[in-house]
Amino acid sequence: MPDTIYNRAAAIRPLNSQAMMRAEFRLDDLTKPKGSLGILEKIVIQLAGITGNIIPSIDNAGCVIFAADHGVS
């Protein structure tokens, strides 16, 4: 089966709430003030939910760009 955007979209699963909770506990346990990394902490928690790993790693990142000329801003 070719790798299309439809196949990628079909592979999307709900966030792993257990991994997100464990990642948040891990971040709070580090030697730093709680929440001091700001949005980076939220990103790590979301990536943990996506990957299911409390120390997430992104090996094959991608970007999809959509453009239109419909006059809405």
C-alpha positions as a printed NumPy array, in Angstrom:
array([[  0.   ,   0.   ,   0.   ],
       [  1.508,   3.367,  -0.979],
       [  2.291,   5.871,   1.761],
       [ -0.363,   8.545,   1.26 ],
       [ -1.823,  11.216,   3.498],
       [ -4.96 ,   9.052,   3.757],
       [ -2.957,   6.115,   5.099],
       [ -1.167,   8.406,   7.56 ],
       [ -4.48 ,   9.901,   8.736],
       [ -5.989,   6.419,   9.213],
       [ -3.037,   5.482,  11.438],
       [ -3.722,   8.311,  13.938],
       [ -4.709,   6.963,  17.345],
       [ -5.99 ,   8.688,  20.513],
       [ -3.356,  10.137,  22.857],
       [ -1.946,   7.731,  25.446],
       [ -3.171,   9.381,  28.669],
       [ -1.067,   7.076,  30.87 ],
       [  2.138,   8.095,  29.07 ],
       [  1.131,  11.763,  29.298],
       [  0.56 ,  11.501,  33.042],
       [  3.873,   9.69 ,  33.575],
       [  5.729,  12.265,  31.437],
       [  4.215,  15.113,  33.471],
       [  5.235,  13.448,  36.75 ],
       [  8.729,  12.938,  35.346],
       [  9.014,  16.598,  34.306],
       [  7.804,  17.736,  37.737],
       [ 10.381,  15.472,  39.405],
       [ 13.343,  17.037,  37.559],
       [ 15.619,  19.492,  39.364],
       [ 13.892,  22.642,  38.127],
       [ 10.916,  24.726,  39.199],
       [  7.61 ,  23.133,  38.173],
       [  6.467,  24.558,  34.819],
       [  9.648,  26.573,  34.304],
       [ 10.109,  25.337,  30.728],
       [  6.732,  26.746,  29.732],
       [  5.252,  25.495,  26.489],
       [  8.121,  23.036,  25.99 ],
       [  6.744,  20.975,  28.879],
       [  3.311,  20.883,  27.222],
       [  4.913,  19.782,  23.954],
       [  6.835,  16.97 ,  25.677],
       [  3.651,  15.786,  27.417],
       [  1.724,  15.792,  24.13 ],
       [  4.558,  13.955,  22.335],
       [  4.514,  11.369,  25.125],
       [  0.811,  10.88 ,  24.446],
       [  1.433,  10.516,  20.719],
       [  4.399,   8.129,  20.986],
       [  3.435,   6.302,  24.193],
       [  6.959,   6.932,  25.491],
       [  7.599,   9.182,  28.528],
       [ 10.887,  10.316,  26.972],
       [  9.677,  10.868,  23.401],
       [ 11.925,  10.943,  20.376],
       [ 11.086,  12.169,  16.885],
       [ 13.124,  10.453,  14.199],
       [ 11.142,  11.069,  11.007],
       [  9.419,  14.428,  11.34 ],
       [  7.394,  15.828,   8.495],
       [  5.448,  18.923,   7.615],
       [  2.311,  19.367,   5.544],
       [  1.569,  22.82 ,   4.16 ],
       [ -1.887,  23.812,   2.932],
       [ -2.56 ,  26.955,   0.95 ],
       [ -5.658,  28.532,  -0.497],
       [ -6.83 ,  31.764,  -2.061],
       [-10.3  ,  32.108,  -0.594],
       [-10.023,  35.608,   0.876],
       [-10.473,  34.505,   4.491],
       [ -7.837,  35.643,   6.948]])
